[in-house]
Amino acid sequence: MAETMRVEVVSPERLLYSGEATMVLTRTLGGGDIAFQANHAPFLGALTECVTKIYGADGSVQDLAVHGGFVEVSHNRVSILSDLAELAQEIDRDRARRAMERAEEAMRQGNDAEAEAALRRAHARMNAAGGVDGSSGGVRPAR
């Protein structure tokens, strides 16, 4: 059996996830995707808008849309602190799709930082919820 570590995902509103996991996959700001497994070296990083995957000790996979924040790894524990994070099963796909369409339209009108951030958040939500068509393929954020 694979070694496990304690994982917690916290937003100001609540504790979104707490449990034992074999791996956490997330994306750091300017650093790309990163995976953490049991006994990982200490790490502290800023997160960008992304889908974070938590591979539970029971074989489950929990997807979350994380909209920035920080990840800290120490003493066989991964803590993700985010101003806004959403469990995949709680994301309203229709609402997320409409937000993505609005953000894409705003980008077409003029590439400003606010529209770009809204588009990254919308892509994170859609990817966490299974992508545009509901498959696991997801959508790719505009760069």
N, C-alpha and C positions, 0 to 999 in steps of 0.2 A: 504494500500500500504506500502511496506517495506521502511524503511529509507534508504537513499543513502549517498554516500560519493564521493568525487572527487578522480579520479585515473589517474595517469600519468605514462607512461613507456617511458623512455628516453635512447637513446644510443648516442654516440658521433656524429653519422651521422644525427639523426633526432628524432623527437617526434613520437613514434610508436602508442601510444594510449593516448587519453585524453577524459575523459567523466565521467558521473555519473554511479556508480555501487552499487549493493547491497552487493557484496562479492568479495574478491580476495583470491585465493588459490595459494600458492607458496611453495617453499621448501628452508629452511635455511641450511646453512653449519653446519653440526653436530647436527642440532636441529630437523630435520624432517619437515614434512608438517605443514603448518600453514595457518589458514584462518583469514581474517580480515573482519569485518562488520562495519557498521556505528557506530561511537562513540567508537571505539576500544581505549584502553589505548595506550599511546605513546609507540613506539617500534622502535628499530633500529637493523637490523641484516644483516649478510652477506648471500648471496644467492649462491647456488650451481647450476650446470647445471640441468635444470628442465623444465617441462611444467608449465607455469603459466596460470591460468584460471581467466578471469575477467567476472563476471556475471553482465551484464549491467542492468540498471534500466528499460530498455525496454524489458527485458526478453531474450536478446541475450547473447551468450557466446563467448568470444574472447579467443582463445588459442594462446599462444606465446611460442616460444622456447627461454628461457633465459639462457645465458651462463655465469653465475656468476654475481656478482655485489652486490648491496645493496638495502634493502627495508627500508623505513622510514615511520612511521605512526605517525601523529600528527594532531590535530585540524580537525578531520574528513576528512583527506586527506591521500592517500597512494601514495607514490612516489617510483618507481622502477628505479634505475640507473644501467645500465649494459653496459659493454664495447661492448657486442654483444647481440642483441636480434632480433628475427624474428617473424613476424606475420605468423600464420599457413598457411594462403592462399597464402603467398609469397614463401613458401618453395618448392623447386624443389624436389619432392619425389624420382625420379630416381637418382639424384645427391646425395641426402641424403642416399639412400640405398647403393650406391657405396662407399660412405665415411664410412658407418657403416661396410661394408664388408672389406675394407682396414684396418680399426681400429681393427676389430676382427682378421684379419690375423697378424697384428703387435703384438697383444696380444699373439697369439699362438707362435710367434717367440721369445718372451721375454717380460715379464710383466714390462714395464718401465712406468714412470709417464706420458710421452708424449702420448704413445699409450692409456693409461687408460683415460686420459683427452679427447682425440679424440673420444674414444668410448662413453664417457658420453655425449659429444656434439652431436654425431650422434644419440644416443638414444633420447635425448631431441628433436631434429628436427623431427625424425620419429614419436615420440609420439604426438607432437604438430600437425603434419600433418595427424594424424589419425591412426598411428601405421603401422606395416609392411604390413598388408593386407588392409589398408584403413578403418578398423573398428575403433570404439572408444576404443577398448581394449588396444591398445598400445603395446609397447615392454618393457620388464623389463631390466634395466641396470645391467650389470655384477658387482658384488661386490668383 
